[in-house]
C-alpha cells in the first residue's frame, strides 16, 4: 500500500503535456525496496517555464519515503511562488530543518526550463551534476553540488547557475543510484559508463531510453539493486 501511495504521488503519464510543443519529457523511479527516498517532479510554473526536480533523501524504506513526501510537497509549493531556484531551495531548507529530530536530509537539483528559448536556470543542493547530451553524441556534466544538502542547518544559501539547451539536446537528471550501481564484486557503474550509454542510445525515444537504462542498471547489479534508480530526461524540440 505504501508503495502504491508513493508511486501515485509522482507524475507517471507520458507525454505529460500532450498539447504543448517544444520539448519531450520522461521520468522513472525504481525503488530498491517497496518504497524509497528518491523522487522526481515536474510542473509548469507559468506558460513558458517548466520546473524540473530531482532529489534523493538520506536512508531507505518508510522513513525516507515519509521525508520524501514532505520534501516534494514543500519544493512544489515554494518553487511555484515566483522565486528563483536558489531562493526556493533556501526556503525549503529552513522549513525542513524545523522539527527534524531524525536529522534526515535531502539532496536536490531544481531547474527552471524556459520552453521558448531553451534557457535553463538551476540550483543544486548537494546533488549529482546534470548531464547534457548533444545530438552528435558529446556529453558533458554541469552544475554539480553548488550548495549543501537540505535539512542539515537553517539559513544556508545556494548559488544560481545558468545553461542552455539547443534543439535536439537532451538534459538528464538522475540520482546516485545510477552512477553508484555496483556488481557483486563492488565495481561501480560510474559516470563514464553512464555517459557512454546515453551517447550510444541518444536517438531512442525518451520513454524507450529511460526504461532501457533501468534494465541495464538492474542487469549490471545482477538483480541485487542496492539503491533507488531515478532518471528524468528532457529533450528540446524545434
C-alpha positions, 0 to 999 in steps of 0.5 A: 500500500505504501508503495502504491501511495508513493508511486501515485504521488509522482507524475507517471503519464507520458507525454505529460503535456500532450498539447504543448510543443517544444520539448519531450519529457520522461521520468522513472523511479525504481525503488530498491525496496517497496518504497524509497527516498528518491523522487522526481517532479515536474510542473509548469510554473507559468506558460513558458517555464517548466520546473524540473526536480530531482532529489534523493533523501538520506536512508531507505524504506518508510522513513525516507519515503515519509521525508520524501513526501514532505520534501516534494510537497514543500519544493512544489509549493515554494518553487511555484511562488515566483522565486528563483531556484536558489531562493526556493531551495533556501526556503525549503531548507529552513522549513525542513530543518524545523522539527527534524529530530531524525536529522534526515536530509535531502539532496536536490537539483531544481531547474527552471526550463524556459520552453521558448528559448531553451534557457535553463536556470538551476540550483543544486543542493548537494546533488549529482551534476546534470548531464547534457547530451548533444545530438552528435553524441558529446556529453558533458556534466554541469552544475554539480553540488553548488550548495549543501544538502537540505535539512542539515542547518537553517539559513544556508544559501545556494548559488544560481547557475545558468545553461542552455539547451539547443534543439535536439539536446537532451538534459538528464537528471538522475540520482546516485543510484545510477552512477553508484550501481555496483556488481557483486564484486563492488565495481561501480557503474560510474559516470563514464559508463553512464555517459557512454550509454546515453551517447550510444542510445541518444536517438531512442525515444525518451520513454524507450531510453529511460526504461532501457537504462533501468534494465541495464542498471538492474542487469549490471547489479545482477538483480541485487539493486542496492539503491533507488534508480531515478532518471528524468530526461528532457529533450528540446524540440524545434 
